[in-house]
């Protein structure tokens, strides 16, 4: 398929960690997040997700629902949501109320992606009052779904607000477990290929082959896969490689247990030369799907990634130190897609008319027998 056809057929979105950079602050990170979201809205991005992480000096989005409100309140049309809420850290009722509040404030614009991981280390997980010996994620998801549906007759506990608002729920995952759960529940699936690419193709295949269509009004009738992908774009390949070293340094610091704010970029050749073999292997593995380069390189990389995965949507991530460079990176990605749309329009080919803003209403039937085990 021609590059223009591939790039035009799906929406692009953004995954943001509200990065705190060296010499910066959380307050600055929140200002930058809102600025990027406003630019993303103008550039045609479909949704803007924020992620829950705790005790991480480079991430300001720990209070994810609050930051979502900040972004949604400062924009007008782009969808805003969680990518995601780490549900085992919370009561499903509290999350239903939080996202019911967001949906009431910003109707038709809120997404709720939920994940199983702690979003932190094990010590921090204990501080969050999370019991590492209990894994009730499938049951918690079903409870959350029920709280956001129309209340059943005689239901004593209701999310207020939240009940009857049908906030779209996504399952986030980095393994086959999440793929199986999303398939069994008939929910859209977002795979974390931006940091866990090893099982990407297996997870996509599992989800699509095991997907159970739902018959409730407005329910998801066919599988929908969103894939995370790291993209660092600049005006030249060499400049993109330099900017990308911040992301590489963040990953190495995480592996070494030396967490800190996002560092400034360094010379990419000197950085590569200083790596020990094990670090080089780890970087090559975890960032194997990253797309780094100038506009032509990025367009080619995105096209190849989409041709390989047949994803329904891409959510673009990237830890970039300089805010202006971050804006430019996302602008180049948007221009790449817009150029593809213009090319198809001039050629007379269809430019994709799917309703990406469809609302997902969730089924009411019992599906325990289709849920994956925690083994």
C-alpha positions in Angstrom: 0.0 0.0 0.0 1.2 3.5 -0.8 2.6 5.5 2.2 -0.1 8.1 1.8 -2.9 5.5 2.0 -1.4 3.9 5.1 -0.9 7.1 7.0 -4.3 8.6 6.2 -6.4 5.6 7.3 -6.0 5.9 11.0 -5.9 8.7 13.6 -2.8 9.8 15.5 -3.0 10.6 19.2 -0.5 11.6 22.0 0.6 9.9 25.2 2.0 12.4 27.7 3.8 11.8 31.0 4.0 15.6 31.8 7.8 15.3 31.9 9.8 17.1 34.5 13.1 18.1 33.0 16.4 18.9 34.7 16.2 22.4 36.1 12.4 22.4 35.7 9.5 21.8 37.9 6.1 20.1 38.0 4.4 23.5 37.5 6.4 24.0 34.3 5.6 20.5 33.2 1.9 21.2 33.6 2.2 24.4 31.6 4.0 22.6 28.9 1.5 19.8 28.8 -1.4 22.2 28.3 0.6 24.0 25.6 1.3 20.8 23.7 -2.4 19.7 24.0 -3.5 23.0 22.5 -1.1 22.7 19.6 -2.1 19.0 19.2 -5.8 20.1 18.9 -4.9 22.5 16.2 -2.7 20.0 14.4 -5.5 17.4 14.2 -4.5 14.9 16.8 -7.4 12.7 17.9 -6.9 12.2 21.6 -4.5 13.3 24.4 -3.8 10.7 27.1 -1.9 11.1 30.4 -0.4 8.3 32.4 -0.4 7.4 36.1 3.1 6.9 37.6 4.2 7.4 41.2 7.5 8.3 42.9 9.2 9.0 39.5 11.1 12.3 39.4 10.6 12.7 35.6 6.8 12.3 35.6 4.4 14.9 36.9 1.1 13.1 36.0 0.7 11.1 39.2 -2.7 12.7 40.0 -3.9 11.7 36.5 -7.5 12.7 36.8 -6.5 16.2 38.0 -4.2 16.7 35.1 -6.8 15.5 32.7 -9.2 18.2 34.0 -6.4 20.8 33.5 -5.9 19.7 29.9 -9.6 19.3 29.0 -10.4 22.7 30.6 -7.8 24.3 28.4 -8.9 22.7 25.1 -12.2 22.4 23.4 -12.4 19.5 20.9 -9.6 17.0 21.4 -10.5 13.9 23.4 -8.6 13.7 26.7 -8.1 10.7 29.0 -6.0 8.3 30.9 -3.4 6.1 29.3 -3.8 5.0 31.9 -5.2 4.7 35.4 -3.5 1.8 37.2 -6.7 0.4 38.5 -5.3 -1.9 41.3 -4.1 1.3 43.0 -7.7 2.5 43.4 -11.3 1.6 44.3 -13.3 1.1 41.1 -16.0 3.3 42.7 -13.6 6.2 43.2 -12.4 6.0 39.6 -16.0 5.8 38.3 -16.8 9.0 40.3 -13.7 10.8 39.1 -14.3 10.0 35.4 -18.0 10.6 35.8 -17.1 14.0 37.1 -14.8 14.6 34.1 -17.4 13.4 31.6 -20.0 15.7 33.2 -17.6 18.6 32.9 -16.4 17.8 29.4 -19.2 15.7 27.8 -18.2 13.4 24.9 -14.5 14.1 25.3 -13.3 11.7 28.1 -11.5 8.3 27.7 -10.7 5.9 30.6 -7.8 3.6 29.9 -7.0 1.2 32.7 -3.9 -0.9 33.4 -2.9 -3.7 35.8 0.7 -2.6 36.7 1.4 -0.4 39.8 3.0 2.4 37.8 5.8 2.4 40.3 8.2 0.2 42.1 7.1 -2.4 44.7 8.0 -0.2 47.7 5.9 2.6 46.3 3.1 0.1 45.6 3.0 -0.7 49.2 2.8 3.0 50.1 -0.2 3.2 47.8 -1.8 0.5 50.0 -1.6 -2.0 47.2 -1.5 -5.7 48.3 1.0 -7.4 46.0 -0.5 -10.8 46.8 -3.9 -9.9 45.4 -4.7 -9.5 41.7 -8.3 -8.8 41.1 -7.9 -6.7 38.0 -10.4 -8.5 35.8 -13.0 -8.2 38.6 -12.2 -4.6 39.2 -12.6 -3.8 35.5 -16.1 -5.5 35.5 -17.1 -3.5 38.6 -15.9 -0.3 36.9 -17.9 -1.1 33.8 -21.0 -1.8 35.9 -20.7 1.5 37.8 -20.5 3.5 34.5 -23.6 1.7 33.0 -27.2 2.5 33.6 -27.9 1.3 37.2 -29.6 -2.0 37.6 -33.0 -2.1 39.5 -32.2 -2.3 43.2 -28.5 -1.4 42.8 -27.5 0.1 46.1 -24.1 1.5 45.3 -23.9 4.0 42.4 -21.2 6.3 41.1 -22.5 9.8 41.4 -21.6 11.2 39.0 -20.8 8.3 36.7 -23.7 6.0 36.5 -25.3 6.0 33.1 -22.5 8.1 31.5 -20.9 5.2 29.6 -17.4 6.7 29.7 -15.4 4.7 27.1 -13.1 2.1 28.8 -9.9 0.8 27.2 -7.7 -2.0 28.5 -4.0 -1.2 28.5 -1.5 -3.9 28.4 2.1 -4.9 27.7 1.5 -8.7 27.7 -0.9 -11.3 26.4 -3.0 -11.0 29.6 -4.3 -7.6 28.8 -5.0 -8.7 25.2 -7.0 -11.7 26.4 -9.0 -9.6 28.9 -9.8 -6.9 26.4 -10.9 -9.5 24.0 -13.1 -11.3 26.5 -14.8 -8.1 27.6 -15.2 -6.7 24.1 -13.2 -3.6 24.9 -10.7 -1.6 22.8 -7.1 -2.6 23.5 -4.1 -0.3 23.8 -0.7 -2.1 23.7 2.4 -0.5 25.2 4.7 -1.3 22.3 6.6 2.0 23.0 8.3 0.2 26.0 7.4 -3.5 25.7 7.6 -4.4 22.0 8.6 -8.1 22.4 5.0 -9.4 22.6 3.4 -6.7 20.3 2.5 -9.0 17.4 1.4 -11.9 19.6 -0.8 -9.6 21.7 -2.4 -8.1 18.6 -3.1 -11.5 17.1 -4.4 -12.8 20.4 -6.7 -9.9 20.9 -8.1 -9.9 17.4 -8.6 -13.7 17.2 -10.2 -14.0 20.6 -12.3 -10.8 20.5 -15.9 -11.3 21.6 -18.3 -8.9 19.8 -20.9 -7.4 22.1 -24.6 -6.9 21.2 -25.6 -4.2 23.6 -26.7 -0.9 21.9 -23.6 1.1 20.9 -21.2 -1.7 22.1 -17.9 -2.4 20.4 -18.7 -4.8 17.7 -15.2 -5.4 16.3 -11.7 -5.3 17.8 -9.9 -2.0 17.9 -6.1 -1.8 18.5 -4.2 1.3 19.5 -0.4 1.0 19.6 2.1 3.2 21.5 5.1 4.2 19.4 8.0 6.4 20.4 8.6 9.1 17.7 11.3 11.8 17.9 11.2 13.9 14.8 13.3 16.9 13.9 14.3 18.8 10.7 17.2 16.4 10.1 18.0 12.8 11.0 21.1 13.9 13.0 19.2 16.4 15.1 16.5 13.8 15.9 19.2 11.3 17.0 20.6 13.9 19.3 17.2 14.8 20.8 16.4 11.1 21.3 19.4 10.6 23.6 17.3 12.2 26.4 14.8 9.3 26.0 17.6 6.8 26.0 19.1 8.2 29.1 15.7 8.1 30.9 15.4 4.4 30.1 19.0 3.6 31.2 18.4 5.5 34.5 15.3 3.5 35.1 17.1 0.2 34.6 20.0 1.3 36.8 17.7 2.5 39.6 19.0 6.0 39.3 15.8 7.9 38.7 15.9 11.6 38.0 14.3 14.3 35.8 14.6 14.1 32.1 18.2 15.0 31.2 19.3 17.2 28.3 20.4 15.5 25.1 24.0 14.7 24.4 26.1 13.9 21.3 24.5 10.6 20.0 27.8 9.1 18.8 29.6 9.7 22.1 26.5 8.4 23.9 26.5 5.2 21.9 30.3 4.7 22.3 30.0 5.0 26.1 27.4 2.2 26.4 28.5 -1.2 27.6 27.3 -4.2 25.5 24.5 -5.1 27.8 23.1 -1.6 27.8 23.3 -1.4 24.0 21.3 -4.7 23.8 18.7 -3.5 26.2 18.2 -0.2 24.4 18.0 -1.9 21.0 15.4 -4.3 22.4 13.1 -2.0 24.4 13.3 0.8 21.8 13.2 -1.4 18.7 10.0 0.2 17.4 11.1 3.8 18.0 11.0 6.0 14.9 13.7 8.7 15.0 14.6 11.1 12.2 13.7 13.9 9.9 10.3 14.2 8.1 11.1 11.7 5.3 12.5 9.1 7.8 9.5 9.5 10.1 7.0 9.2 7.3 8.7 6.0 6.1 8.9 4.6 9.6 5.3 5.2 10.4 4.2 3.7 7.2 6.2 0.6 7.8 5.0 0.2 11.3 1.4 0.5 10.2 1.8 -1.9 7.4 3.3 -4.4 9.8 0.7 -4.1 12.6 -2.5 -2.9 10.8 -3.1 -0.8 13.9 -6.4 1.1 14.1 -4.7 4.1 15.9 -1.3 5.2 16.9 -0.6 7.0 20.2 2.7 8.9 19.9 5.1 9.1 22.9 8.6 10.5 23.4 10.6 12.0 26.3 12.1 15.2 24.8 14.0 17.7 27.0 13.4 20.9 25.2 9.7 22.0 24.9 10.2 23.7 21.6 11.8 20.6 20.2 8.9 18.6 21.6 6.4 20.8 19.9 8.3 20.6 16.6 8.5 16.8 16.8 4.7 16.4 17.2 4.2 19.1 14.5 6.3 17.1 12.0 4.3 13.9 12.8 1.1 15.8 12.2 2.4 17.4 9.0 3.4 13.9 7.8 -0.2 12.7 8.1 -1.7 15.9 6.7 0.6 15.6 3.7 -0.7 12.1 3.2 -4.3 13.3 3.4 -3.6 16.1 0.8 -1.9 13.6 -1.5 -4.9 11.3 -1.4 -7.3 14.1 -1.9 -5.5 15.3 -5.0 -5.3 11.7 -6.3 -9.1 11.2 -5.9 -8.6 8.3 -3.5 -10.8 8.0 -0.4 -9.3 9.6 2.7 -10.9 7.6 5.4 -14.4 8.4 6.8 -14.7 6.3 9.9 -16.3 7.9 12.9 -13.4 8.0 15.3 -15.6 9.7 17.9 -18.0 6.8 18.3 -19.1 6.2 21.9 -18.7 2.8 23.4 -21.6 1.5 25.5 -20.7 -1.5 27.6 -22.5 -4.9 27.8 -24.4 -6.2 30.8 -24.0 -9.9 30.4 -21.8 -12.0 32.7 -18.5 -13.0 31.0 -16.5 -14.5 33.8 -16.1 -17.7 31.8 -14.2 -15.9 29.1 -11.8 -14.0 31.4 -8.1 -14.9 31.4 -6.6 -16.4 34.6 -3.9 -14.5 36.5 -1.4 -17.3 36.0 
